[in-house]
Amino acid sequence: MNRVPWRHSLVTRLLATSVLIAVAAIGATAWLAARTATRAISQEQGRSLTDDKGVYDMLVGYAAGHPDWSGAAELIRERAAKLDRRVTLMTEDRQVIIDSGPGPSLGAARPSAVVDPLNLDLGLTGGTERIDPRAVGPYLLPAAERAELRIYAEKTKSCMDESGVSGRVVSTPSGRPAVEATVPDTTGTLAQCSSLLDEVVTATEKKALRALGTMTSACLGGVNGGTVMVSPRFSAYVLTDKEAADRMVVPLVAEHKGAVAGRTARVRSCLEKSRRTQLQPYVAPPALLFVTDPGTGVDRTTFTLSRANTIRIVTVTGAVLLVTIVVTVLAGRRLIRPLRALAEAADTQAPVVVTGRDEIAHLARALHASAEQRRAMVNDVAHELRTPLTNIRSWLEAAQDDLAPTDAQLVDLLHEESMLLQHLIDDLSDLAAVDAGTLRVHAEQLRVRDVIEQVTEAHRTAEVRVETSVAGDPVVHADAVRLRQILGNLVSNAIRYTPPGGTVTVSAQDDIITVRDTGIGISEDDLPRIFDRFWRADESRSRATGGSGLGLAITRKLVEAHGGTITVASTPGRGTVFTVRLPR
């Protein structure tokens, strides 16, 4: 046997595949390790940022409700102890306000944030508003006004409930109640129902909003022919002097009636600046926030891969690659050894013994069985062809030697033997077409009763009674020629193995056709082989008495080509039943 070139060898392909897999695995492992380390660092940094945000939010909340930092020391020390961090507040000129503990000087350190409730760090808050909503100052409502507004809030909630949108009443930092939807509001119900609550303004709010409007107007340099007004939602708009004179109270309907002016950048800027001025006396002054490590004074995590760790990673990676190559070569050589034995056996037509239970052993046994079946089939075909050819030759030689007259009887005998040869060749052709997948089935809607009558009429004999039993008028989807061939094989086989005086019954119901005989039956041991090629239950029978042994094999293949199934049941001495199920 010619040896396979090294570049085409299975070992080479297996080695290349394994090396690629190993390299990919090692690369993936290294990447995963790096990603893991990076993720760990990011998580640490994220935790640090989360800690910073938590401290920042806590201090902004404190500053929004207190005019100075005098009461924040204990709050900062508790949070620092919980986080195991050092928390320091400094003035903008780096004078310490509060420090949770000793540590390195922070005079040149970068602050984590600037704590100013009137100028929030949007990078930490994630919002869009610069002024913390907890800074309410003169807008803090007394209990009586809160109760009054609560009534309108409950009416707003009831309005939403009636419209099919669930809501709830919440309290804002100023004490003013608000209503929010607890389910998606796709119809704008909240905006419609909240109009009544939005139009109600308490005395405390009126006073503060008038002052804010005055400061905003001053910032704008005055508004010709109008007055700057502000709503509780802090939207500025302009009323003409006539509208302002007609209304003795501050009109708070911010989203209409002149709201275009309130949408300009300059008005918004002046409004925000005036709010800061108005709230400044009520909040703590801005302060620099430092959240650092108590020992080092740094505010971020660092990671460096040492030279020793780098060498260790490279060494382990190389060792894994080397082991992979060695194991792959050994496994490949072991793998191709039985394959070479099989190739040599195929070339020499000699049997080969391959032990084991793996795929190669299964392949060897399958090839061995296939070779045995092929040899057996060749022997069977030769045997089947030999009998009629021997008969034809004998009669021709007898006629040639004037031992037999060349009359009509001789011609009939020769014709009968040639027909046997033709049937055998046709059977072999059908099997070859099925095996090659070239057998064509031209299916159509067929009345089963018609096909059964045609087949039974063609097979009626004097020795065996052939009967039919068809329930209703069943129709199947099948090839008419092939269906007659299927039933013809089954009926002829039943007649052949039924003694004189017996009965063969062909019946049909829906998509099931059965052929039942009262013949000799088939033993239980022989049933699994009944559809094998060239198999006969009685090996002593010749082709003339026992058929070719191909009829049932062809029948099963034809049924399966239709997408159907065929089964057999038999009791020795009582008969056999073949059941065919075809698509309806």
Buried (B, 14 or more C-beta within 10 A) or exposed (E): EEEBEEEEBBBBEBBEEBBEEBBEBBEEBBEEEEEEEEEEBEEBBEEBBEBBBBBBBBBBBBBBBBEEBEEBBEBBBEBBEEBEBBBBBBEEEEEEBBBBEEBBEBEEBEBBBBBBBBBBBEEBBEEEEBBBEBBBBBBBBEEEBBEEBBEBBBBBBEBBEEBEBEBEBEBBBBBBBBBEBEEEBEEEBBEBBBEEBBEBBBEBBBEBBBBBBBBBBEBBEEBEEBBBBBBBEBBBBBBBEEBBEEEEEBBBBBEEBBBEBBEEEEBBEBBBEBBBBBBEEBBBBBBBBBBBBBEEBEBEBEEEEEEEEEEEBEEEBEEBBEEBBEEBBEBBEEBBEBBEBBBEBEEEEEEBEBEEEEEBBEBBEEBBEEBEEEEEBEEBBEEBBEBBBEBBEEBBEBBEEEEBEBEEEBEEBBEEBBEBBEBBEEBBEBBEBBEEEEBEBEBEEBBBBEBBBBBBEEBEEEEBBBEBEBEEEBBBBBBBEBBBBBBBBBBBBBBBBBEEEBBBBBBBEBBBBBBBBBBBBBEEEBBEEBBBBBBBBEEEBEBEEBBBBBBBBBBBBBBEBBEBEBEBBBEEEEBBBBBBBBEE
